[in-house]
Amino acid sequence: MIAQRINERGRTGCPTPPGFHSWDCACATSSRPKASRVVYQDQSSRRRTGGCREGFRLPAAAVAMASPAPGLISVFSSSQELGASLAQLVAQQAACCLAGARARFTLGLSGGSLVSMLARELPTAAAPAGPASLARWTLGFCDERLVPFEHAESTYGLYRTHLLSRLPIPDSQVITVNPELPVEEAAEDYAKKLRQAFQGDSIPVFDLLILGVGPDGHTCSLFPDHPLLQEREKIVAPISDSPKPPPQRVTLTLPVLNAARTIIFVATGEGKAAVLKRILEDKEENPLPAALVQPRTGKLCWFLDEAAARLLTVPFEKHSTL
């Protein structure tokens, strides 16, 4: 099934990045993006779209977000186009959150290939807002390897070198895991820092979490068949037996992930195609970790390139920035 969407700037207000719609953000209420045209190879699986403000017709893929899975799936012709759209989305979400009653933007980042993608695109996308806006960002990490910040496997270390050197978020607004502590204490310390940063929330509620997914279906440091998938009390958990090195890590738990206002999964490359089909289409008795990420009241989106999406038969939206 193929879904095609053409995005353009509305008559007034800010543009809506691919994969995001006017109902996601207050700053887009004055925009009037064109309705998506969703084309299905299997006509029997067509869905009727619902209404929206000013007659904007939601794409069928967006209507599907009302069900537990899979969320809104956006497919881009290349990882470069995906990265540019992702950065636009982050910048727009930040602007909308800062204009709201809370006047802050909380962002949780994952490591891996996302580091280079965001380092390449986000500084330019966020630059128009200026340092005063960035001072109201709060940045956390979805998981961390328990290695020194200078180590090549340190998620924060990589972001510090490649992104934060060009995105002037104050150090006081960047919440990090202390790698000098034993793994259990490091998890407790990070949980304490998060509770301080999210005072008033019974559980930290991030405005936006950007997650990756491994070829085995893991996300953050939550691995298939691991006991941490059953954790319901802790907001941060230690792991000492990670099947992927290094073995000692600290990770957000599923309750925190599912409390987020918006979650975006990012996956690129043919090596992710098989596991994405399992996550997004198969109804497995023992779901993979990434399939367990289902925001309770928030939005779930998937940003994929064509190679990663090549096996999907569920509806998705095809984007091009050309």
Secondary structure, DSSP 8 states (H G I E B T S, - for coil): -EEE------SSS----TT--GGG-GGGTT------EEE-SSGGG-------GGG----HHHHGGGSSS--EEEEESSHHHHHHHHHHHHHHHHHHHHTSSS--EEEEE--TTHHHHHHHHHHHHHGGG-HHHHTTEEEEESEEESS-TTSTT-HHHHHHHHTTTTS---GGGB----TTS-HHHHHHHHHHHHHHHTTT-SS---SEEEEE--TTS-BTTB-TT-GGGG--S-SEEEES--SSSSS-EEEE-HHHHTT-SEEEEEE-SGGGHHHHHHHHH---SS--GGGG---SSSEEEEEEETTTTTT--S--EEE---
